[in-house]
Amino acid sequence: MRPYNFKVWAHPLEMMSKAWMAERVSVVDLKRILRNVVTQHDEVSWGPNSTFKYPLRGGTGGLYSRFEPYIHDHLSLNRELVEVNVEEKRLRFADGGDETYDVLISAAPLPQLLRMMRPAPQAALDALTGLHHSSGLVVGVGVARPCPSEKCWIYFPEASAPFYRVTYLSNYSPYIAPEGHFLLLTETSYSEFKREDKATIVDRVIEGLIATHLLEPEDRERIAATYTIDVEYFYPVPSLTRDTALDVIQPYLLGHDIYSRGRFGAWQYEIGNMDHSVMQGVEVVNHLLLAEPEKTWIPPRTPALVATGS
């Protein structure tokens, strides 16, 4: 588990807390495992994501395109936010425009949000040293032959491959890859503690796929396409210093009517999946409009600080 976790988080494990595990790591049922061994029964329903839905068309983005008709008249895209004035409650954009707000709901990564704020929230900015995140190189490899497996995804702790996870993405829908082809999506993390050579990542991924027997050596000649995405904010690392930092940052934001939610807005990995993030958005709106309590987001441990606005 140690080499695998370092490959995932790209941080020394000594920096990490275990508080997130209850929500994200399936608890082992020893009696159930022993019964399955004795009866030679394959366990196909273990874990929180043993089954899930996926759009037939549109990929992961197809989940969110369904929302668009309901909010189209109030949706403005492709505008870069450059400043948040918390005293005037005014947003300034790179195109020269600005907007005012009563309440601001933000999904921006906390470091980006805080560095745009005026006047500068020094205590909150100082607390950013307690937040850590990984970055990621996502490499897709399309192969011109039928898919050899019905698997969804596989994890890789071994050093013979740079990636820690590979997904047979073309198994999710027949429209993801052309007929007679399959698509592998690989994930490789990096950080200041785990350097990765971006210039060679595609070649190293292909060799890793061969070394782990997901591809055959002959598949080097069958590769139809590769694609790489460099993601700056990959995982919010549940470090030992995270909660102390959030205890400063979130009360400051709430004290200025800013609700920071989502994977990197809340900076809580244990509630940072897509379903969690969507529910954080739904629940914060219901909280503001209907006074309903938020259930998914985990509030600061020191809520009394909210009233001070500092």
C-alpha positions as CSV (number, residue, x, y, z in Angstrom):
1,M,0.0,0.0,0.0
2,R,2.9,2.4,0.6
3,P,4.2,2.5,-3.0
4,Y,0.6,2.7,-4.4
5,N,-0.4,5.6,-2.1
6,F,2.7,7.6,-2.9
7,K,1.9,7.1,-6.6
8,V,-1.6,8.4,-6.1
9,W,-1.0,11.3,-3.7
10,A,2.5,12.3,-4.9
11,H,3.3,13.3,-1.3
12,P,5.2,11.6,1.5
13,L,2.7,9.5,3.5
14,E,4.0,11.0,6.7
15,M,2.4,14.3,5.7
16,M,-1.1,12.7,5.4
17,S,-4.0,12.3,7.8
18,K,-6.1,9.2,8.0
19,A,-9.3,11.1,8.8
20,W,-10.6,10.9,5.2
21,M,-10.5,7.1,5.0
22,A,-13.9,6.4,6.6
23,E,-15.7,8.0,3.7
24,R,-13.6,6.7,0.9
25,V,-12.0,3.4,1.7
26,S,-14.2,0.3,1.8
27,V,-14.1,-1.4,5.2
28,V,-13.0,-5.1,5.0
29,D,-15.6,-7.6,6.2
30,L,-13.3,-10.5,7.2
31,K,-16.1,-13.1,7.6
32,R,-17.5,-12.2,4.2
33,I,-14.0,-12.6,2.6
34,L,-13.5,-16.0,4.2
35,R,-16.9,-17.2,3.2
36,N,-16.2,-16.1,-0.4
37,V,-12.9,-17.9,-0.4
38,V,-14.5,-21.1,0.9
39,T,-17.4,-21.0,-1.5
40,Q,-15.2,-19.7,-4.4
41,H,-17.6,-16.8,-4.9
42,D,-16.5,-13.7,-6.7
43,E,-17.3,-10.5,-4.9
44,V,-18.7,-8.1,-7.5
45,S,-20.6,-5.6,-5.2
46,W,-17.8,-4.6,-2.8
47,G,-17.1,-0.9,-2.4
48,P,-19.0,2.4,-2.8
49,N,-18.7,2.5,-6.6
50,S,-19.3,-1.2,-7.5
51,T,-22.1,0.1,-9.8
52,F,-22.5,3.5,-11.4
53,K,-24.3,5.2,-14.3
54,Y,-22.5,6.8,-17.3
55,P,-23.9,8.7,-20.2
56,L,-24.4,6.8,-23.4
57,R,-23.2,9.9,-25.3
58,G,-21.1,12.9,-24.4
59,G,-18.6,11.3,-22.0
60,T,-18.4,12.6,-18.5
61,G,-19.5,16.0,-19.8
62,G,-22.8,14.5,-20.8
63,L,-23.7,14.4,-17.1
64,Y,-23.5,18.2,-16.9
65,S,-24.9,19.1,-20.3
66,R,-28.3,17.9,-19.0
67,F,-28.3,20.8,-16.6
68,E,-27.7,23.5,-19.2
69,P,-31.3,24.0,-20.5
70,Y,-32.5,24.8,-17.0
71,I,-30.0,27.6,-16.4
72,H,-29.3,28.8,-19.9
73,D,-30.8,32.2,-19.4
74,H,-28.5,32.9,-16.4
75,L,-25.3,31.2,-17.7
76,S,-22.2,33.2,-18.7
77,L,-19.2,31.2,-19.8
78,N,-15.6,31.8,-20.8
79,R,-15.0,34.9,-18.6
80,E,-11.9,35.0,-16.6
81,L,-12.3,36.3,-13.0
82,V,-9.3,38.4,-11.9
83,E,-10.5,40.2,-8.7
84,V,-13.0,39.7,-5.9
85,N,-13.6,42.9,-3.9
86,V,-15.1,41.7,-0.6
87,E,-15.8,45.2,0.7
88,E,-17.8,46.3,-2.4
89,K,-19.0,42.7,-3.2
90,R,-17.8,43.3,-6.8
91,L,-16.2,40.9,-9.3
92,R,-13.9,42.1,-12.0
93,F,-13.2,40.1,-15.1
94,A,-10.3,40.0,-17.6
95,D,-12.6,41.4,-20.4
96,G,-13.0,44.6,-18.4
97,G,-16.5,43.9,-17.2
98,D,-17.6,43.6,-13.6
99,E,-20.6,42.2,-11.6
100,T,-21.9,42.8,-8.1
101,Y,-23.1,40.0,-5.8
102,D,-25.0,39.5,-2.6
103,V,-23.7,36.0,-2.0
104,L,-20.9,34.4,-4.0
105,I,-20.7,30.7,-4.5
106,S,-17.3,29.6,-5.7
107,A,-15.8,26.4,-6.9
108,A,-12.4,27.9,-7.7
109,P,-9.4,26.3,-6.0
110,L,-8.9,28.1,-2.7
111,P,-5.4,29.5,-3.5
112,Q,-6.7,31.1,-6.7
113,L,-9.7,32.5,-5.0
114,L,-7.9,34.0,-2.0
115,R,-5.1,35.5,-4.2
116,M,-7.8,37.4,-6.2
117,M,-9.4,38.9,-3.1
118,R,-9.1,42.6,-2.3
119,P,-8.2,43.7,0.3
120,A,-5.8,40.8,0.6
121,P,-6.9,38.4,3.4
122,Q,-3.5,38.0,5.0
123,A,-4.4,35.5,7.7
124,A,-6.2,33.3,5.1
125,L,-3.3,33.6,2.6
126,D,-0.9,32.6,5.3
127,A,-3.0,29.5,6.1
128,L,-2.6,28.3,2.5
129,T,0.8,26.8,3.5
130,G,-1.3,24.1,5.2
131,L,-3.0,23.1,2.0
132,H,-1.4,20.6,-0.4
133,H,-2.5,19.2,-3.7
134,S,-1.2,16.9,-6.4
135,S,-1.1,17.6,-10.2
136,G,-1.8,15.0,-12.8
137,L,-0.9,13.9,-16.3
138,V,-3.9,12.1,-17.9
139,V,-2.8,10.2,-21.0
140,G,-5.3,8.6,-23.3
141,V,-4.1,5.8,-25.7
142,G,-6.4,4.6,-28.5
143,V,-5.6,1.2,-30.0
144,A,-6.8,-0.2,-33.3
145,R,-8.1,-3.6,-32.3
146,P,-11.1,-4.9,-30.3
147,C,-10.9,-4.4,-26.5
148,P,-9.4,-7.5,-24.8
149,S,-11.1,-6.9,-21.5
150,E,-14.5,-6.2,-19.9
151,K,-12.9,-4.5,-16.9
152,C,-13.7,-0.9,-15.8
153,W,-10.4,0.1,-14.2
154,I,-7.3,-1.3,-12.6
155,Y,-4.8,0.0,-10.0
156,F,-1.0,-0.2,-10.3
157,P,1.4,0.1,-7.3
158,E,4.4,-1.3,-9.2
159,A,7.3,0.8,-10.4
160,S,7.2,-0.7,-13.9
161,A,4.6,1.9,-14.9
162,P,4.3,5.6,-14.2
163,F,0.5,5.5,-13.8
164,Y,-1.4,4.5,-10.7
165,R,-4.7,3.8,-12.5
166,V,-5.9,2.7,-15.9
167,T,-9.5,2.9,-17.1
168,Y,-10.9,1.0,-20.0
169,L,-12.9,4.0,-21.0
170,S,-14.3,2.6,-24.2
171,N,-16.1,-0.1,-22.1
172,Y,-18.3,2.7,-20.7
173,S,-20.1,3.4,-23.9
174,P,-19.9,2.1,-27.5
175,Y,-19.7,5.7,-28.7
176,I,-16.4,6.6,-27.0
177,A,-14.1,4.8,-29.5
178,P,-14.6,3.9,-33.2
179,E,-15.8,0.4,-33.9
180,G,-12.9,-2.1,-33.7
181,H,-10.8,0.2,-31.4
182,F,-10.5,0.6,-27.6
183,L,-9.4,3.5,-25.4
184,L,-7.3,3.4,-22.3
185,L,-7.2,6.4,-19.9
186,T,-4.2,6.5,-17.6
187,E,-3.5,8.8,-14.6
188,T,-0.1,9.8,-13.4
189,S,0.3,12.1,-10.4
190,Y,3.1,14.6,-9.8
191,S,4.2,17.3,-7.3
192,E,7.2,18.9,-5.8
193,F,7.8,15.6,-4.0
194,K,7.3,13.4,-7.1
195,R,8.6,14.8,-10.3
196,E,7.5,13.5,-13.7
197,D,9.0,14.2,-17.1
198,K,6.2,15.6,-19.1
199,A,8.1,15.4,-22.4
200,T,8.4,11.6,-22.1
201,I,5.2,10.7,-20.3
202,V,3.4,9.3,-23.4
203,D,6.3,7.0,-24.3
204,R,6.6,5.9,-20.6
205,V,2.9,5.2,-20.4
206,I,2.9,3.0,-23.5
207,E,5.9,1.1,-22.2
208,G,4.1,0.8,-18.8
209,L,1.0,-0.6,-20.5
210,I,3.1,-3.2,-22.2
211,A,5.0,-4.0,-18.9
212,T,1.7,-4.5,-17.1
213,H,0.3,-6.6,-19.9
214,L,-2.6,-4.3,-20.7
215,L,-1.0,-4.0,-24.2
216,E,0.9,-6.5,-26.3
217,P,4.3,-5.5,-27.7
218,E,2.7,-5.6,-31.2
219,D,0.3,-2.9,-30.1
220,R,3.0,-0.3,-30.5
221,E,2.2,-0.4,-34.2
222,R,-1.6,-0.4,-33.5
223,I,-1.7,2.9,-31.6
224,A,-4.2,5.1,-33.4
225,A,-4.0,8.1,-31.2
226,T,-2.7,9.5,-28.0
227,Y,-3.8,12.6,-26.0
228,T,-2.4,14.2,-22.9
229,I,-4.0,16.6,-20.4
230,D,-1.9,18.3,-17.8
231,V,-4.2,19.0,-14.8
232,E,-2.7,21.5,-12.2
233,Y,-5.3,20.7,-9.5
234,F,-5.7,16.9,-9.4
235,Y,-6.3,15.7,-5.8
236,P,-6.7,17.9,-2.7
237,V,-4.3,16.0,-0.4
238,P,-5.8,15.3,3.1
239,S,-2.7,16.4,4.9
240,L,-2.2,16.7,8.6
241,T,-2.3,20.5,8.3
242,R,-5.4,20.7,6.1
243,D,-8.1,21.0,8.8
244,T,-6.2,23.7,10.7
245,A,-5.8,25.7,7.5
246,L,-9.5,25.3,6.6
247,D,-10.5,26.4,10.1
248,V,-9.0,29.8,9.2
249,I,-9.9,30.1,5.5
250,Q,-13.6,28.9,5.5
251,P,-14.8,31.1,8.4
252,Y,-13.1,34.1,6.7
253,L,-14.9,33.4,3.5
254,L,-18.3,32.7,5.2
255,G,-17.9,36.0,7.1
256,H,-17.9,37.8,3.7
257,D,-20.8,35.8,2.3
258,I,-18.6,33.6,0.1
259,Y,-19.5,29.9,0.0
260,S,-16.5,28.0,-1.3
261,R,-17.6,24.5,-2.3
262,G,-16.6,21.7,-4.7
263,R,-13.5,19.5,-5.1
264,F,-11.0,22.3,-4.6
265,G,-13.4,24.9,-3.2
266,A,-14.0,22.8,-0.1
267,W,-10.6,21.1,-0.3
268,Q,-11.9,18.0,1.3
269,Y,-11.0,14.9,-0.7
270,E,-13.5,12.7,1.2
271,I,-16.3,14.7,-0.3
272,G,-14.6,15.7,-3.5
273,N,-16.0,13.3,-6.1
274,M,-18.3,14.5,-8.8
275,D,-21.4,13.4,-7.0
276,H,-20.3,15.1,-3.8
277,S,-19.4,18.3,-5.6
278,V,-22.8,18.5,-7.4
279,M,-24.6,17.9,-4.1
280,Q,-22.5,20.6,-2.4
281,G,-23.8,23.0,-5.1
282,V,-27.4,21.9,-4.7
283,E,-27.3,22.0,-0.9
284,V,-25.7,25.5,-0.6
285,V,-28.4,26.9,-2.9
286,N,-31.1,25.2,-0.8
287,H,-29.4,26.5,2.3
288,L,-29.4,30.1,1.0
289,L,-33.0,30.0,-0.5
290,L,-34.8,27.6,1.8
291,A,-32.7,27.7,5.0
292,E,-32.1,23.9,4.7
293,P,-28.9,22.6,6.3
294,E,-26.0,21.5,4.2
295,K,-25.4,17.7,4.6
296,T,-22.5,17.0,2.3
297,W,-20.1,19.8,3.1
298,I,-18.1,19.4,6.4
299,P,-18.0,22.8,8.2
300,P,-15.0,24.2,10.1
301,R,-14.4,22.8,13.6
302,T,-14.5,26.3,15.0
303,P,-17.8,27.8,13.7
304,A,-17.7,30.6,16.2
305,L,-15.0,32.3,14.0
306,V,-17.6,32.9,11.3
307,A,-19.1,35.8,13.1
308,T,-15.8,37.7,13.3
309,G,-15.3,37.8,9.5
310,S,-11.6,37.5,10.1
